[in-house]
């Protein structure tokens, strides 16, 4: 005999059906069922409200009322246990109504029902409901976390930035009003304060951008990537000595325009930032491979040691000294998160003092672009 007892409530106005159901459940091999019985709508609804049973069996015919109405009322009052509707005659319309209203199963009594079928239906209904409730709990927890992130973003954007603005204003005021009284060391210290304040502001902005990626619903549209990248280059306004070249016409992609702008702005900006010299080249291009577009942004900068290839994509992991105001350690983490949202992958190859190439993949949404084999791809400069 099974050691676990599973309480079941049958609501049926026919005592013979109760006795037959009790006999069926007594033959169960997996669980020991304890069957309670209610013979009418109101008493059954009251017993469901007690929430003492693992599942409910409702007969469709309950005098002037029916089990479908009982199920709907029970669910509206908060019932979260599985409900199986029983009927004497198969009716596809009732079947559809029952399932759409929230029934876990729909069984036809008489010769179509047997102990094994009833047992399986109850066990499967209980298991499905358990998974459903777990999923609901996870969704509620996710909603709570998202709300906390929204609250955090509000605190960061308002409460944390306010004192930074005060420090920056005070520093500028001292420099302007007391310039003739400050020696070079004093001016240097105030300059460092201003730089640290700007860096903190940029770090806060970066954290806000990182927290919003994937949390907000964004519209994916077909965009002309070539024009988007040209716009990003124009916005960045690279130094006169830095030449940026798009090696071939970039394709149409299905994505959110703002996110793709962020992605290329971070990668191109990173290449400029770590060029390490007044003159250099940045190349942008792509080729097709295995259902993906593989894009690259390569530079002729200072390069990255291989041991840092994974670290640079982690948030707050800038490799340059922290007193450099442009270093936040967020840009590449944002780029990685954007790429992964679209089902892609991002990585880097690099040689010290020769340059770096950042690669990332995006799923192909159109096949009208000419293919470029991997052997033809742009080599790292």
DARA-V638382 format. One record per pair of residues at least 6 apart in sequence whose ideal C-beta (glycine too) atoms are under 8 Angstrom apart, sorted by the first residue. I is the first residue (numbers start at 1). J is the second residue. Records with the same first field share a line. If there is no record, write none. Layout:
# DARA-V638382
I: J / J
This chain:
# DARA-V638382
1: 32
2: 28 / 29 / 30 / 31 / 32
3: 32
4: 31 / 32
5: 31 / 32 / 33 / 34
6: 31 / 32 / 33 / 34 / 54 / 55 / 122 / 126
7: 33 / 34 / 36 / 52 / 53 / 54
8: 25 / 33 / 34 / 35 / 36 / 53 / 54 / 55 / 56 / 57 / 122
9: 35 / 36 / 37 / 38 / 44 / 47 / 48 / 52 / 53 / 55 / 56 / 57
10: 17 / 18 / 21 / 35 / 36 / 37 / 38 / 56 / 57 / 59
11: 37 / 38 / 39 / 40 / 41 / 44 / 47 / 56 / 57 / 58 / 59 / 62 / 67 / 70
12: 18 / 21 / 37 / 39 / 57 / 58 / 59 / 62 / 86
13: 39 / 40 / 59 / 61 / 62 / 63
14: 59
15: 37 / 39
17: 59 / 86 / 109
18: 35 / 37 / 39
21: 35 / 57 / 118
22: 35
23: 115
24: 113 / 114 / 115 / 118 / 119
25: 33 / 35 / 115 / 118 / 119
26: 33
27: 115 / 119
28: 115 / 119
29: 119
30: 119 / 123
31: 119 / 123
33: 122
36: 47 / 53
38: 44 / 47
40: 62 / 63
41: 62 / 63 / 65 / 69 / 70
44: 58 / 62 / 70
45: 70 / 73 / 74 / 77
47: 53
48: 56 / 74 / 77 / 79 / 81
49: 74 / 77 / 79
51: 79 / 81
53: 81
54: 81 / 82 / 126
55: 81 / 82 / 83 / 84 / 104 / 122 / 125 / 126 / 129
56: 74 / 79 / 81 / 82 / 83 / 84
57: 84 / 86 / 122
58: 67 / 70 / 71 / 83 / 84 / 85 / 86
59: 67 / 86 / 87
60: 66 / 67 / 68 / 85 / 86 / 87 / 88 / 94
61: 67 / 87 / 88
62: 70
67: 85 / 86 / 87
68: 85 / 94 / 97 / 98 / 101
71: 83 / 85 / 98 / 101 / 102 / 103
72: 101 / 102
74: 83
75: 83 / 101 / 102
80: 129 / 133
81: 129
82: 104 / 105 / 122 / 125 / 126 / 128 / 129
83: 102 / 103 / 104 / 125
84: 103 / 104 / 105 / 106 / 107 / 121 / 122 / 125
85: 94 / 98 / 103 / 105 / 106 / 107
86: 107 / 108 / 109 / 113
87: 94 / 106 / 107 / 108 / 109
88: 108 / 109 / 110
89: 108
90: 108 / 112
94: 106
95: 106
98: 106
99: 106
104: 124 / 125 / 128 / 129
105: 121 / 124 / 125
107: 113 / 117 / 118 / 121
146: 215
149: 211 / 215
152: 211
153: 208 / 211 / 212
156: 204 / 207 / 208
157: 204 / 208
160: 204
161: 201 / 204
164: 197 / 200 / 201 / 204
167: 193 / 197
168: 194 / 197 / 198
171: 190 / 193 / 194 / 197
172: 194
174: 182 / 190
175: 182 / 187 / 190
179: 187
182: 190
192: 323
195: 323 / 325
196: 323 / 325
198: 325
199: 322 / 324 / 325 / 326 / 327 / 328
202: 325 / 326 / 328
203: 328 / 329 / 330
206: 328 / 330 / 331 / 334
207: 315 / 330
209: 262 / 330 / 334
210: 315 / 330 / 333 / 334 / 337
213: 259 / 334 / 337 / 338 / 341
214: 337 / 341
218: 256 / 258 / 259
219: 256
220: 254 / 255 / 256
221: 254 / 255 / 256 / 257
222: 252 / 253 / 254 / 365 / 366
223: 252 / 253 / 254 / 255 / 257 / 260
224: 250 / 252
225: 250 / 251 / 252 / 253 / 260
226: 246 / 249 / 250 / 251
228: 257 / 260 / 261 / 264
229: 246 / 250 / 264 / 284
230: 246
231: 261
232: 261 / 264 / 265 / 268
233: 244 / 268
235: 265
236: 265 / 268 / 269 / 272
238: 244 / 268 / 272 / 282
239: 272 / 278
241: 277 / 278 / 279 / 280
242: 272 / 275 / 279 / 280 / 281 / 282
243: 280 / 281 / 282
244: 268 / 281 / 282 / 283 / 284
245: 281 / 282 / 283 / 284
246: 283 / 284 / 285
247: 283 / 284 / 285 / 378
248: 285 / 286 / 372
249: 369
250: 284 / 285 / 286 / 295
251: 286 / 293 / 366 / 369
252: 365 / 366 / 369
253: 260 / 293 / 362 / 365
254: 363 / 365
255: 342 / 362
259: 338 / 341
260: 338
262: 334 / 335 / 338
263: 334 / 335 / 338 / 339 / 360
264: 284 / 297
266: 331 / 332 / 334 / 335
267: 297 / 335 / 358
268: 282 / 284 / 297
269: 331
270: 331 / 332 / 358
271: 282 / 297 / 298 / 299 / 301 / 356 / 358
272: 282 / 299
273: 326
274: 299 / 301 / 302 / 304 / 320 / 356
275: 299 / 300 / 301 / 302
276: 301 / 302
277: 301
280: 299 / 300 / 301
281: 299 / 300 / 381
282: 297 / 298 / 299 / 300
283: 296 / 297 / 298 / 299 / 378 / 381
284: 295 / 296 / 297 / 298
285: 295 / 296 / 377 / 378
286: 293 / 294 / 295 / 296 / 372
287: 293 / 294 / 371 / 372 / 373 / 374 / 376 / 377
288: 294 / 364 / 369 / 371 / 372
289: 361 / 374
291: 363 / 364
292: 344 / 361 / 362 / 363 / 364
293: 361 / 362 / 363 / 364
294: 359 / 360 / 361 / 377
295: 359 / 360 / 361 / 362
296: 357 / 358 / 359 / 377 / 378
297: 357 / 358
298: 355 / 356 / 357 / 358 / 378 / 380 / 381
299: 355 / 356 / 357 / 381
300: 354 / 355 / 381
301: 355 / 356
302: 352 / 353
303: 350 / 351 / 352 / 353 / 354 / 355 / 356
304: 312 / 319 / 348 / 350 / 352 / 356
305: 350 / 352
306: 350
308: 319
309: 347 / 348 / 350
311: 317 / 319
312: 319 / 332 / 348
313: 332 / 333 / 335 / 336 / 346
314: 333
315: 329 / 330 / 333
316: 328 / 329 / 330 / 333
317: 329 / 333
318: 327 / 328 / 329
320: 327
321: 327
335: 346 / 358 / 360
336: 346
339: 345 / 346 / 360 / 361 / 362
340: 346
342: 362 / 363
343: 362 / 363
344: 360 / 361 / 362 / 363
345: 360 / 361
346: 358 / 359 / 360 / 361
347: 358 / 359 / 360
348: 356 / 357 / 358 / 359
349: 356 / 357 / 359 / 380
350: 356 / 357 / 380
351: 380
354: 380 / 381
355: 380 / 381
356: 380
357: 380
